[in-house]
Amino acid sequence: MTTILPGTPDPAPLVACTISRDVQEFDLLIEDMEAALGEGWGDLGFDEAMHFFSQDDASDLEFVALAVDSEDEDDVEHLSAIIAAAKARDIKVVLIAHDVTPSALHHLLRQGANEFVPYPLPEGELAAAIDRMRAAPPSAAASQPKDGDTVKLSHDGDGVIIAVQGMAGGCGATTFAANLAWELATVSKESPPKVCIIDLGLQFGAVTTYLDAQRRESVLELLTDPEALDDESFAQALVTFEDRLQIFTSPADLPPLDIVGQSEVQHLLDTAARHFDFVIVDMPPSLVQWSETVLYAAQVYFGVIELDMRSAQNTFRLKRALQSEDLPFEKIRFVLNRAPRFTDLQGKSRLKRMQESLDISVDLQLPDGGKPVAEAGDHGQPLGLQYPKNPLRKEIAKLAQSLFEVGQSDAEAA
């Protein structure tokens, strides 16, 4: 490690530096930095960092490792300013966090950190993060377009609409929708489909949180004024995630659910279907007047449930409500989240009784992904990026592959 003193010439070219309150509190970080960079790195305190970024020497840095712990949370605005200053000099940022609350961590990640690595550092993870940052093109650092950017759209979408609705609060419907959208967007390296996720949770939609996106102010206007929603305005309202996935966010404010009508939602779905191969629609848990519109428009309608009484009672009530209006309840494909394991015979017996009593079929069973699922959501990352070996991610990836193959077969048949 080379000690950095503002205004002092470096004895060796520096390609990176750590920024922390006291780097000695992060001894594993010191070891990994030395293993990855040898003597080509230095260390800065929080107060020194801002001054150093204003010097010419800072232009040689590839990245900085900002190391924070619980004692630094009261200084989160200063830390945000450090990240912003680094980004202004086109210096990548890897965030090293130890015992930091999810809210503070999410705030720092939103400021533009390129990578996140928890502390204590998993073996080889810092080196992998450095490799990813070096391999990424300059434009890949931003996960969303600037306000003036416009997503380029075409009219060659196949328009497969997939709706996802939770049968009870907290059953994982938005987690399922966001990760399914990402897996579809990355399902093929040669010919990836064009994917858009629409967050129709108008009041408390969480897609923007799970994918670390900024809500667009224009969304509410487009939802309430069909004449304002054309191809150009739709493109301007989209937010790009990792150059692969487009997001039509929920509104920035909290509008009443009935502010949007059936014709407005139908127009939005038609517009999205013209430009994308797959359109994932994250539905609110409440039934509204336009729920029927999405039910009929969707080629696939997933109902996410858990093995509990809440899901069973709400499914029964939904079934009775739809059938009383002659709506196609049988169109809903039920997905069991946190499904019982292979050896959980009691859980499997409960699932069998639940299907028999409700006269439904559970078409897909998803395993419990554990704490990594919540952690990935707090970090604004899909499981495929944050925890690719997670069992829940693997099952969603299999579903995405099967949906993609069905779409390919239909296109070839046509």
C-alpha positions as CSV (number, residue, x, y, z in Angstrom):
1,M,0.0,0.0,0.0
2,T,1.2,3.5,-0.8
3,T,0.2,6.3,1.6
4,I,-1.5,9.1,-0.1
5,L,-0.7,12.6,1.1
6,P,-2.5,15.4,-0.8
7,G,0.0,17.4,-2.9
8,T,2.8,14.7,-2.5
9,P,3.9,13.0,-5.7
10,D,3.3,9.2,-5.6
11,P,6.4,6.9,-5.7
12,A,4.5,4.5,-7.9
13,P,1.5,4.8,-10.2
14,L,-1.7,4.3,-8.3
15,V,-4.6,2.5,-10.0
16,A,-6.9,2.4,-6.9
17,C,-7.3,3.5,-3.3
18,T,-9.3,2.7,-0.3
19,I,-11.4,5.3,1.4
20,S,-12.4,4.7,5.0
21,R,-12.5,6.1,8.5
22,D,-9.7,3.7,9.5
23,V,-8.5,1.2,7.0
24,Q,-7.0,-0.9,9.8
25,E,-10.6,-1.8,10.8
26,F,-10.8,-3.6,7.4
27,D,-7.8,-5.9,7.6
28,L,-9.2,-8.4,5.1
29,L,-9.7,-5.5,2.6
30,I,-6.0,-4.7,3.0
31,E,-5.0,-8.3,2.2
32,D,-7.3,-8.5,-0.9
33,M,-6.1,-5.1,-2.2
34,E,-2.5,-6.2,-1.9
35,A,-3.3,-9.5,-3.6
36,A,-5.0,-7.8,-6.5
37,L,-2.9,-4.7,-7.0
38,G,0.4,-5.2,-5.1
39,E,1.8,-1.7,-4.3
40,G,-0.4,0.0,-6.8
41,W,-3.0,1.3,-4.4
42,G,-3.2,3.8,-1.6
43,D,-5.4,4.8,1.3
44,L,-7.4,8.0,2.0
45,G,-9.5,9.1,4.9
46,F,-13.0,10.6,4.4
47,D,-11.8,14.2,4.8
48,E,-8.8,13.6,2.5
49,A,-10.8,12.0,-0.3
50,M,-12.6,15.1,-1.5
51,H,-9.4,17.1,-1.7
52,F,-7.6,14.4,-3.5
53,F,-10.3,14.1,-6.2
54,S,-9.6,17.7,-7.1
55,Q,-6.0,17.0,-7.9
56,D,-4.6,15.8,-11.3
57,D,-3.3,12.6,-9.7
58,A,-6.9,11.4,-9.2
59,S,-7.3,11.1,-13.0
60,D,-5.1,8.0,-13.0
61,L,-7.3,6.0,-10.6
62,E,-9.4,3.2,-12.0
63,F,-11.5,2.8,-8.9
64,V,-11.9,3.5,-5.2
65,A,-13.0,1.1,-2.5
66,L,-15.2,2.9,-0.1
67,A,-15.3,1.0,3.2
68,V,-17.9,1.8,5.7
69,D,-19.4,0.3,8.9
70,S,-22.2,1.1,11.3
71,E,-20.2,3.9,12.9
72,D,-20.2,5.8,9.6
73,E,-24.0,5.8,9.1
74,D,-24.4,9.2,10.7
75,D,-22.1,10.6,8.0
76,V,-24.0,9.1,5.0
77,E,-24.4,12.5,3.2
78,H,-20.6,13.0,3.3
79,L,-20.2,9.4,2.0
80,S,-22.6,10.2,-0.8
81,A,-20.7,13.3,-1.7
82,I,-17.5,11.2,-2.0
83,I,-19.2,8.8,-4.4
84,A,-20.5,11.7,-6.5
85,A,-17.0,13.3,-6.6
86,A,-15.5,10.0,-7.7
87,K,-18.1,9.5,-10.4
88,A,-17.6,13.1,-11.6
89,R,-13.9,12.1,-12.3
90,D,-15.0,8.9,-14.1
91,I,-13.6,6.8,-11.2
92,K,-15.5,3.6,-10.5
93,V,-16.6,2.9,-6.9
94,V,-16.8,-0.4,-5.1
95,L,-18.7,-0.2,-1.8
96,I,-17.4,-2.3,1.1
97,A,-20.0,-2.4,3.9
98,H,-20.0,-4.0,7.3
99,D,-23.1,-4.0,9.6
100,V,-24.7,-1.2,7.7
101,T,-28.5,-0.9,7.8
102,P,-30.3,-1.6,4.5
103,S,-31.6,1.9,4.2
104,A,-28.2,3.5,4.4
105,L,-26.7,0.8,2.1
106,H,-29.5,1.4,-0.5
107,H,-28.9,5.2,-0.2
108,L,-25.2,4.8,-1.0
109,L,-25.8,2.4,-3.8
110,R,-28.3,4.8,-5.4
111,Q,-25.6,7.4,-5.5
112,G,-23.9,5.4,-8.3
113,A,-21.6,2.8,-6.7
114,N,-20.6,0.3,-9.4
115,E,-20.1,-2.7,-7.2
116,F,-21.0,-3.9,-3.7
117,V,-19.1,-6.4,-1.6
118,P,-20.1,-7.3,2.0
119,Y,-17.5,-7.4,4.7
120,P,-16.0,-9.7,5.8
121,L,-15.1,-10.1,2.2
122,P,-16.1,-13.5,0.6
123,E,-13.1,-15.2,-0.9
124,G,-12.2,-13.9,-4.3
125,E,-15.2,-11.5,-4.4
126,L,-13.2,-8.3,-4.5
127,A,-11.0,-9.5,-7.3
128,A,-14.1,-10.6,-9.2
129,A,-15.6,-7.1,-8.7
130,I,-12.5,-5.5,-10.0
131,D,-12.6,-7.7,-13.1
132,R,-16.2,-6.8,-13.7
133,M,-15.5,-3.1,-13.4
134,R,-12.5,-3.3,-15.8
135,A,-14.5,-5.4,-18.3
136,A,-17.5,-3.1,-18.3
137,P,-17.6,-0.4,-21.0
138,P,-17.8,3.2,-19.8
139,S,-21.5,3.4,-20.6
140,A,-22.4,0.4,-18.5
141,A,-21.7,2.1,-15.3
142,A,-25.1,3.8,-15.2
143,S,-28.1,1.5,-14.6
144,Q,-30.6,4.1,-15.8
145,P,-30.7,6.8,-18.5
146,K,-30.3,10.4,-17.7
147,D,-33.4,12.5,-17.9
148,G,-32.7,13.7,-21.4
149,D,-32.0,10.2,-22.7
150,T,-34.7,8.3,-24.8
151,V,-34.9,4.6,-25.2
152,K,-34.8,3.5,-28.8
153,L,-37.9,1.4,-29.6
154,S,-38.9,-0.6,-32.7
155,H,-42.2,-2.1,-33.8
156,D,-41.1,-5.7,-34.0
157,G,-42.1,-7.0,-30.5
158,D,-44.0,-10.3,-30.2
159,G,-46.1,-8.9,-27.4
160,V,-46.2,-11.7,-24.9
161,I,-47.9,-10.2,-21.8
162,I,-47.2,-12.0,-18.5
163,A,-49.0,-10.7,-15.4
164,V,-48.0,-11.5,-11.8
165,Q,-50.3,-11.0,-8.9
166,G,-49.8,-11.9,-5.2
167,M,-52.7,-13.5,-3.4
168,A,-51.5,-12.1,-0.1
169,G,-49.2,-9.3,1.1
170,G,-45.5,-10.3,1.4
171,C,-45.9,-13.5,-0.7
172,G,-43.1,-12.5,-3.0
173,A,-45.0,-11.5,-6.2
174,T,-42.9,-8.5,-7.0
175,T,-39.6,-10.4,-6.2
176,F,-40.8,-13.1,-8.7
177,A,-41.9,-10.5,-11.3
178,A,-38.6,-8.5,-11.2
179,N,-36.4,-11.6,-11.3
180,L,-38.4,-13.2,-14.0
181,A,-38.1,-10.0,-16.1
182,W,-34.3,-10.0,-15.6
183,E,-33.9,-13.7,-16.4
184,L,-35.9,-13.3,-19.6
185,A,-33.8,-10.3,-20.6
186,T,-30.6,-12.3,-20.2
187,V,-31.9,-15.8,-21.2
188,S,-29.9,-15.8,-24.5
189,K,-26.5,-14.3,-25.3
190,E,-27.0,-14.6,-29.1
191,S,-30.5,-13.3,-29.5
192,P,-31.8,-11.9,-26.2
193,P,-35.5,-10.9,-26.3
194,K,-36.6,-7.4,-25.6
195,V,-38.2,-7.2,-22.2
196,C,-40.1,-4.6,-20.3
197,I,-41.6,-4.7,-16.8
198,I,-44.5,-2.5,-16.0
199,D,-45.2,-1.7,-12.4
200,L,-48.9,-1.3,-11.9
201,G,-48.6,-1.2,-8.2
202,L,-49.6,2.5,-8.5
203,Q,-49.4,3.3,-4.8
204,F,-46.7,1.1,-3.3
205,G,-45.1,-0.6,-6.3
206,A,-41.6,-1.9,-5.4
207,V,-40.1,-2.8,-8.8
208,T,-38.1,0.4,-8.8
209,T,-36.7,-0.5,-5.4
210,Y,-35.8,-4.1,-6.4
211,L,-34.1,-2.9,-9.6
212,D,-32.7,0.3,-8.2
213,A,-34.5,2.6,-10.7
214,Q,-35.6,6.2,-10.5
215,R,-39.4,6.8,-10.8
216,R,-40.3,8.9,-13.8
217,E,-42.5,12.0,-13.1
218,S,-44.2,11.6,-16.5
219,V,-45.7,8.1,-15.6
220,L,-48.8,9.4,-13.9
221,E,-49.6,11.8,-16.8
222,L,-49.3,9.0,-19.3
223,L,-51.4,6.6,-17.3
224,T,-54.3,9.1,-17.0
225,D,-54.2,10.7,-20.4
226,P,-54.3,8.1,-23.3
227,E,-53.8,10.8,-25.9
228,A,-50.4,11.7,-24.3
229,L,-49.2,8.1,-24.5
230,D,-47.6,7.6,-27.9
231,D,-44.5,5.7,-28.8
232,E,-42.2,8.7,-28.2
233,S,-43.6,9.5,-24.7
234,F,-43.6,5.9,-23.8
235,A,-40.0,5.6,-24.7
236,Q,-39.1,8.7,-22.6
237,A,-40.9,7.3,-19.6
238,L,-38.9,4.0,-19.6
239,V,-35.9,3.5,-17.3
240,T,-33.1,1.2,-18.5
241,F,-31.5,-1.4,-16.1
242,E,-28.1,-2.7,-16.9
243,D,-28.6,-2.0,-20.7
244,R,-30.8,-5.1,-20.8
245,L,-34.2,-4.5,-19.2
246,Q,-36.7,-1.6,-19.6
247,I,-38.8,-0.5,-16.7
248,F,-42.1,1.4,-16.7
249,T,-42.1,2.6,-13.1
250,S,-44.9,3.2,-10.7
251,P,-45.8,6.9,-10.2
252,A,-43.6,9.1,-7.9
253,D,-46.7,10.1,-5.9
254,L,-49.5,8.1,-4.3
255,P,-52.5,8.3,-6.6
256,P,-55.9,6.6,-5.9
257,L,-56.1,3.2,-7.6
258,D,-59.2,4.2,-9.6
259,I,-57.4,7.2,-11.2
260,V,-56.6,4.8,-14.1
261,G,-59.3,3.2,-16.2
262,Q,-59.6,0.2,-18.4
263,S,-59.0,2.0,-21.6
264,E,-55.8,3.6,-20.3
265,V,-54.4,0.3,-19.1
266,Q,-55.3,-1.4,-22.4
267,H,-53.6,1.4,-24.4
268,L,-50.4,1.0,-22.2
269,L,-50.3,-2.8,-22.7
270,D,-50.9,-2.4,-26.5
271,T,-48.1,0.1,-26.7
272,A,-45.7,-2.0,-24.8
273,A,-46.6,-5.1,-26.8
274,R,-45.7,-3.4,-30.0
275,H,-42.1,-2.9,-28.9
276,F,-41.2,-5.8,-26.7
277,D,-41.1,-9.6,-26.9
278,F,-42.1,-10.0,-23.3
279,V,-44.0,-7.5,-21.1
280,I,-44.1,-8.4,-17.4
281,V,-46.9,-6.7,-15.5
282,D,-46.6,-6.5,-11.7
283,M,-50.1,-6.2,-10.4
284,P,-51.3,-4.7,-7.2
285,P,-52.8,-7.1,-4.6
286,S,-56.1,-5.2,-4.7
287,L,-58.7,-5.9,-7.4
288,V,-59.5,-2.8,-9.4
289,Q,-61.7,-2.1,-12.4
290,W,-58.8,-2.7,-14.8
291,S,-57.8,-6.0,-13.3
292,E,-60.2,-7.6,-15.8
293,T,-58.4,-5.8,-18.6
294,V,-55.0,-7.3,-17.7
295,L,-56.6,-10.7,-17.1
296,Y,-57.9,-10.9,-20.6
297,A,-54.8,-9.3,-22.2
298,A,-52.2,-11.5,-20.6
299,Q,-51.1,-14.7,-22.3
300,V,-49.9,-15.9,-18.9
301,Y,-51.3,-14.8,-15.6
302,F,-49.4,-16.0,-12.5
303,G,-51.0,-16.0,-9.1
304,V,-48.3,-16.2,-6.3
305,I,-49.4,-17.9,-3.1
306,E,-47.8,-19.3,0.0
307,L,-48.7,-22.3,2.0
308,D,-50.7,-20.4,4.6
309,M,-54.3,-19.6,5.5
310,R,-54.1,-16.0,4.1
311,S,-53.3,-17.3,0.6
312,A,-55.9,-20.0,0.8
313,Q,-58.7,-17.7,1.9
314,N,-57.8,-14.9,-0.5
315,T,-57.6,-17.4,-3.4
316,F,-61.1,-18.7,-2.5
317,R,-62.5,-15.2,-2.4
318,L,-60.9,-14.3,-5.7
319,K,-62.2,-17.5,-7.3
320,R,-65.7,-16.8,-6.1
321,A,-65.5,-13.2,-7.3
322,L,-64.3,-14.0,-10.8
323,Q,-66.6,-16.9,-11.4
324,S,-69.6,-14.8,-10.3
325,E,-68.7,-12.4,-13.1
326,D,-68.0,-15.1,-15.6
327,L,-64.3,-14.1,-15.8
328,P,-61.7,-16.8,-16.6
329,F,-60.4,-17.8,-13.2
330,E,-58.9,-20.9,-14.8
331,K,-56.5,-18.7,-16.7
332,I,-54.5,-18.1,-13.5
333,R,-51.5,-20.3,-13.1
334,F,-50.6,-20.6,-9.4
335,V,-47.1,-20.3,-8.2
336,L,-46.2,-21.5,-4.7
337,N,-43.5,-19.5,-3.2
338,R,-41.3,-20.9,-0.3
339,A,-42.6,-24.4,-1.3
340,P,-41.9,-27.3,1.1
341,R,-38.7,-29.2,0.6
342,F,-38.5,-32.7,-0.9
343,T,-38.2,-34.2,2.6
344,D,-41.0,-32.1,4.1
345,L,-43.8,-34.7,3.9
346,Q,-46.0,-32.7,6.2
347,G,-45.7,-29.6,4.0
348,K,-46.5,-31.7,0.9
349,S,-49.5,-33.1,2.6
350,R,-50.8,-29.6,3.4
351,L,-50.2,-28.5,-0.2
352,K,-52.2,-31.4,-1.5
353,R,-55.1,-30.6,0.9
354,M,-54.9,-26.9,-0.1
355,Q,-55.2,-27.8,-3.9
356,E,-58.1,-30.2,-3.2
357,S,-60.1,-27.8,-1.0
358,L,-59.7,-24.9,-3.5
359,D,-59.9,-27.0,-6.6
360,I,-56.8,-25.5,-8.0
361,S,-53.6,-26.7,-9.4
362,V,-50.2,-25.4,-8.3
363,D,-48.2,-25.4,-11.6
364,L,-44.9,-24.1,-10.2
365,Q,-43.2,-24.5,-6.9
366,L,-40.4,-22.1,-5.9
367,P,-37.9,-22.9,-3.1
368,D,-37.2,-20.6,-0.2
369,G,-34.3,-18.4,-1.3
370,G,-33.5,-17.4,2.3
371,K,-31.9,-14.1,3.4
372,P,-30.1,-13.5,0.1
373,V,-33.5,-12.7,-1.5
374,A,-34.1,-9.8,0.9
375,E,-30.5,-8.7,0.6
376,A,-30.6,-8.6,-3.2
377,G,-33.8,-6.5,-3.0
378,D,-32.2,-4.1,-0.5
379,H,-29.2,-3.7,-2.9
380,G,-31.4,-3.1,-5.9
381,Q,-30.1,-6.1,-7.8
382,P,-31.7,-9.2,-9.3
383,L,-30.7,-12.6,-7.8
384,G,-29.0,-13.4,-11.1
385,L,-26.5,-10.6,-10.5
386,Q,-26.2,-10.7,-6.7
387,Y,-26.6,-14.5,-5.9
388,P,-26.6,-16.5,-9.2
389,K,-26.4,-19.8,-7.4
390,N,-29.4,-19.2,-5.1
391,P,-32.0,-22.0,-5.5
392,L,-34.8,-19.5,-6.1
393,R,-32.9,-17.8,-8.9
394,K,-32.2,-21.2,-10.5
395,E,-35.9,-22.1,-10.6
396,I,-36.9,-18.7,-12.0
397,A,-34.2,-19.0,-14.6
398,K,-35.6,-22.4,-15.7
399,L,-39.1,-20.8,-16.1
400,A,-37.6,-18.0,-18.1
401,Q,-35.9,-20.5,-20.4
402,S,-39.1,-22.5,-20.9
403,L,-41.1,-19.3,-21.7
404,F,-38.4,-18.2,-24.1
405,E,-38.3,-21.6,-25.9
406,V,-42.1,-21.6,-26.2
407,G,-41.9,-18.1,-27.7
408,Q,-39.3,-19.2,-30.2
409,S,-41.3,-22.2,-31.2
410,D,-44.4,-20.1,-31.8
411,A,-42.4,-17.6,-33.9
412,E,-41.0,-20.4,-36.0
413,A,-44.4,-21.9,-36.5
414,A,-45.8,-18.6,-37.6
